[in-house]
Amino acid sequence: MEDVDLLGLFDLEDFKIIDLRHADDSVVICVESASPPDGCQCCGVVGDLIVKERPVVRVRDLSISGRPAWLSWRKHRWSCRSCHRTFTQSHPVCAQRQRVSLRLRSHLGNRARAGAAHAEVARDEHVSRYHVRQGARSSRPPTPWWPVEIERWPRWISLDEAAHRRNRELPTVISAPEQRRVLDVIPGRSKQAVQQWLHQLPADVAANIKVVSIDPYDAYRRGIQAELPHALIVCDPFHLVRGAGTAMDSVRRDRQRIARTSGRLAHGARQSGKQHNWQPDLYRSRHRLLSAEERLDPKNATKLKALFALDPEMGRAWALKEDFRTLYHLSSRAEAEQRLDAFLTAAETSGFPAFVSFAHGLRKWRTEFLAYFDKPATNGYAEGITNKIKVIKRRAYGLPTFAGFRERILLCCG
């Protein structure tokens, strides 16, 4: 391989390649500086330098075809006859007192930022985990990071919890869906934790936040109300619809339990342990009942009609679930408010304990539910970040410390 090709490959314009050899499944490129310095780095005198030493430094560089590459740099240590001081050559690629080139460190940091585990990057690049960790830290932007331009300040933030370690308090992940980035990860999910983080925001940034989307968790709501009284709090629709589905499934399980235990057992059933009133259609329809009405194909819709003909109570519970879900299809807040009151009345008088409990909880979140029709904000981006955090944890085989957990999330998602 010619020198000019290596120079183009390694982007070493200030170096001259003097040798290339292969050793122990690696590539060693011997280089030296192509030109002497312009003058003394201490006093600035030009033309009064002499070579004092020629030390050789080995610097790990980017791999070539999966093989580790080393730069064997034969440096010049100069001495100035004017000021009698010495200095050693330096290069932007190879920082002083470093045995890893800056571009390799940047490459390691980029791979870690993409979500790869430190051990995985170290194994692929034939370096230690220490160098991967240093590369990740050097490529990490300062957090919290607020752009200079006010147009890029977050106007909408989302709060969601993410599991760190088993049997530990869940940390809170704060993200900005419009900027598609995680702002910070704070320990705990209490009102004090959220309030403390919001309190340390710059006043202009806090005033710029207009919308906060959260799960129906009261500690988040109270912390936001204490620090951002001007912000509109929107409850995530997915969790409320899932609550209605959970209430309907609770009715199904209650109906199944009643069918199991009611009625007399025949003599043969007593002998075999089987029960006459077991309704397999209720159990087999558990997923079908949770599906949206418009997503049911004709076959499943026919099965549900047959089930409701046998068990009208189950049909009433399913209708309540669908009534609540269709509230989010409305376009005006006034109509949604009317339909919500009708649903709450129907749920509380339905006789189903699960729907009565759901209606009582929904009354506490009435304002946040109706806020969706003023600003249709969801926690979809925050839930996506939670899934990405799970992947990061699995690839890393766990992140034992909260500092490492927070650092990895900010590196990959910040």
N, C-alpha and C positions, 0 to 999 in steps of 0.2 A: 504494500500500500504506500502510495506516495505521500510526502509530507503535506502537500497542499490539500489532499483529500482528508487527511487527519485534521488539519486545521479547520477545514469546513465542517467536519463532523463534530469536533469538540468545541468549536468557536473560541479558539485560543489565538487571537490575533497577535497578542504581545509575547507569545512563546515561540520558540524554535524547537522542533522535535529533532532530537539527536539519536534516538534509538527506540526500537519497539521490540519487545520480547514477550513470550508467553511462559507463564510459570504457575503451576498448581491450579490449573483451570481458571486462571485470571490473566488479564492483560496489563502489562506494565509499560507505560509510555514515559520515556525519559525526555524531559524538556528543560530548557533554560531560557532566560530572558533574551529577547531578540535585540534589544537596544539598551544602553546604559541610561541611568537617570539624568534628567536635565541639570540637576545641581544638588547641593547638599540639602537634605530635608531639615537640618537644624539651623544653619546660618544662611542658606540660599546661595552660597558662592558656587559659581559654575566653573568646571574644568579643574578643580583642585581635589579630585577624589582618587583614591587608590584602593585596590582590592585587598581586603584584609583576610577573608576566609571564603571558602566555597562549600558550605554545608549542603547536604542532600536531605530533603524533606519528602516523605511519602504522604500523599494526600489521596483519599478515596474519592473517586469521581463517579459519574453516571456509568451504569453497566453497558456493555456492548454485547448484544444478542444473548442476554441473560448471564453473561460472564462478568464478574467484578473487574472494574478498571481502576488502576492506580496511576497517579501522576507522580513520577519520581523527579522532583523539581530540584535541580542543582542551582541553588541560590547564589547571589553575590552579597557578601557583607562588606560594605564600603566604609572607608575611614577618610575623614576630611582633614587635610593638612592645615586648614585655616582655623577651625574651631576644635580640632582634636577629638571630635566625637565620631561615634560609629552608628550606622543604621543598616537595617536589613531590607532587602527588596520585599515588596508586597504586591498583591494582585487582587482585583475585585472578585475573582472566582475563588481565591484561596485566602480566607481571612487569617489574620495573625493568630498564632497559637491554636489553630484549628487543624484537625486531621481529616475533616470532611469538607468537601467543597460546598460553597453556598448554593450552587444550583442542584446538587444532590440533596442537600437539606431541604430546599424548596420542593423538590420532587417528592420526598418522603412526606412532607407536610400536606401536599396536595392529595396524595393517596389516603392519608389519614382523614383528611377533610371529606373525602368521598365516602367515608363510612367503613373503610377497611380496618381490621383490628391491628394493633401495634405489632403483635407477634407475627401476624400474617405478612405485614409489610417487611418486617425484619428478616423473615425467612426468605421471601422472594428477592429482596435486594441484597442479601448477604451482609447485613449490618446488625448492630446490636439494637435492642429495644430502646436503649438510652438515646441513640441518634434519632430514632423515629420520634420519640417523645420531644426531643429538642426541636426537631423540624416542625412538629405540630404546634408547639408553643410559639415558635418564631413566626409562623404564618397566621396565627390567630389574631383577629382584629380586637382592639380594646372593647370591653363590654362594661356597662351598657354603652352602645354606640349611637350617638344622635347626629345625623347629618347636619351640615351647616344650613342647607336649604330647608326652609320651613315647609315647602311643598312635600318633602320626603319624611316629615315627622309623622308618626302613626296617628291616625284619626280613629282607628278601630283596633282594639286589642281583644284577644281571647285568652281565657284562663281555663286550664284543664290539668288534671293530675296525671302523673305517670309513675308507675311502680319502679322503685330503685332496688330495694332488697326486701326479702320476705320478712314479715313481722316488724317492719319499720314504718314510720309515718310516711305517707305518700308526699313527695315533693310536688310543687306547682310549676307548670311550664307556662310562661307568659309569651305569647307570640303576637305578631302583627300580620294578619292575613293579607292585607293589601300589599305589604312589602315582601311577603313570602319569606319570613325569617322569624327565628326565635329571638326574643329580646333578652330573656333571662330565665334562669331556673332557680327557684328559691326553696329552702328546706321547709317542709310542712305545708299544710293547707288550711291553716287557721285564719281567723279574721286578723289577728295581730301580724302574721307573716305578710298577708296581702297589703295591709294598711302600711306597714313599715316600708315595703318596696315602693308603693305609690307615693309615700311621703318624701322619699329621697329623690324623686324625679325633679328635674328643673321645672320651675314654675310655668315657663312658656310651653314646655312639652306636655305637662299635665293639663294645662288649659286647652291644648289642641286635641286631646282625646275626647271624642264626642260619643262613641258607642263602645260598649263592652259586652261581649257575648260570653255567657257562662252556662254551665250545667245547673240544674235546679239544686244548688247547694247553698245553704243560708249563710255560711261563714264567708264565702266569696261575696255575696250580695252586701252583707253588712260592712265588710272592709272597703268595698267600692263606694258605698253610700257615704262612708265617713270621710274619704279623701277626694272623691270625684262626685260631689253632689250634682254637678251640672251634666254628667254623662248619662246617656240612655242605656239602661241595662236590659239586654234581650236574652230571654231564656231559650236555649237551644231546642228547636222543634223535635229533633230526633228523640231526645230523652223523654219528652212529654208523650209523643206518640208511642214510644216503647212502653211507657207507664200504662197507657190505655190497653195496649196489647197484653201486658203482664196481668192487668186486672181481669181481662177476658179469659186468659189462660187459667187464672186462679178459679174462675167460675167453672171452667171445663173440668179441672181437677176435683173441685167440690162435687160436681155432678157425677163424675166417675166414682168418687168415693161413696156417694149415696147409692149409686147403682150396685156397688160391690156389697154393701152391708145391708141393704133393705131387702125385704121379702123372705119367704121361707125357702129353705133348701130341701130339695127332694131327697128321698132316701138314697138313691144312687149317687147324687151329687155329694151327699155327706160321706159316702163311702170313698169316692174318688178325690174329694177335696175341691171339686169344681163348684162354681157358683152360677146360679141361673141368671142373675141380673147383671152380669158383666156385659158392658157395651163396648165391644172392640172398635166400633166406628168412632166413638169419642176420642179414643187414644190415637187411632190412625189419622184422624183429621187435625191433629194438633198443629202441624205446620201449615196445613191448608187454611185453617181458621185465622192464622196470623197474616196471611197474604192480603194485599190490597184487593178490593173488589174488582177494579178495572184490570188487574193483572191475572185474574183467574181465567183459564181457558174453559171452553164449554163443558169439558169432561169434569173438571173440578167443581165448577159452578153447579152442575147437576147433582154431584155428590153432596155438596153442602145443602142444597134444597131438600134432598132426601133426609139428611141428618136433622134439619130444622123441623121437618114434618114429624119425625119421631120424638124430638126433644125441643119443643117451642121455647123453653127457657134459655137454651143455648143460642137459639136464634135471636132472642132479645139482647143477650150479652154481646153477640157479634154485631148487632145493629148499633149498639152504644159505641162500640169501638170504632165502627165506620163513621158514625156521626161526628165523633171528635176528630178523626183524621181528616175529614173533608172540611173542617174549619180552616185549615191552612190553604185551601183552594180559593177562599174568598178574597176579593180584591180590596174591599173597603173595611176600615176599622169599625165603623158604626154597625155594619152588618155582622161582622165577627163578634162584636160585643153582644148583640142580640142573640145570635146563635149560641154563644158560650153560655149565657144565662139559661137558655132552654136546655142545653146539655147538662149543666150542673143540676138543674131541677130534676131532670129525668134520671140522672145517675143517683142522686140522693134518695129518690123515691122508688128506685128499681127493686130494692130488697136484696141486692147483691152486696155483701159486706166489702168485697174488694173494690167495687165501683164507688161505694159510699166513701171509703177511705181515700180513693183517688180524687174524688170531687172535693173533699175537704182540703187535701194538699194543694189542689189546683187553685182553690180560692186564695190561698196565701201567695200564689205566684200569678195572680190575675194581671197585675200591672205589667210584669215582665213578659207574660204571654201576649198581651195586646200590643206591646212595644214592637213585636215582630212586624206588625202591619204598618208601622211608621218607618222602620228600618229593617228589611228582611235579612238580618245577619244570623249566621249559624256558626257552630263550632266545628264545621267540617274540616277546616285546615288544621285546627288543633288536634282533632282525632287522627288525621293523617300523620302529624308529627309523633303522636303517641305510638302508632304502628312502626314508624321509622326508628323510634327509640328502642322498641323491642328487637328490631333487627340488629341495631348497633350492639345491644347487650348480648345477643346470642353470638354474634361474630367475635366479640371480645371475651366470650365465656365468662361474662359477669364483670361488673365494675364495682369493686368492694367499697371504695370510699366515695362520699358524696362529692368531694372536690373533683375527683377523676370523672365521676358521672356527669357533673355539670360541665366540666371542661370539654368532654367528648361531644356532648349535645350542642354546645355553642360552636364548636369547631365544625361539626357536620351540618348544622341547621341554622347557625347564626349568620 
